[in-house]
Amino acid sequence: MVYHFGDVKVEETTSNMISPEIGTVVFECSSNQVTPFAVTIERRGDRYTNTAKGLLGQKVENPQEFDEFLREKAQEVLKKKFE
């Protein structure tokens, strides 16, 4: 699945649902302004954690909004995977 956040193209590359409570989604992100980078969102229970959160400040203008966007998309992906 491909999403867009401003000028950043976000593509889901892999997702894995180990159980209803544990899973991961890897997004490949790219734009004309930065080199491509990958972000992994991990689910543990009700928490969705961005393992590359520190990288976002170097790559996008609104890192907190982008982080929230990625976590929401990961939640949607994993929900569909386990249905």
C-alpha positions, 0 to 999 in steps of 0.5 A: 500500500502506498500513502503520502504525507506532504511530499513524502511517499510512504510505502508499506514494504513488509508487515508481520502479525505474530499474535493479536497483540504483537506485530510490526510494519516496515514503511519505506519513505522517500521524497525529492528532498531526502535520501530514502529511509525505512521506519519500523512500527512495532505493536506491543499490546495497545502501544505502537512504537516507532523504532526510528523516531529520532531519524524523523527529525532529520528527514521531515519537517513535522516529525511528530505529525509524521510519526503519528501518521505512520503509527495510524497507518501501521494500526490500520495495516495490522488490524486488517492482517489479523481479521 
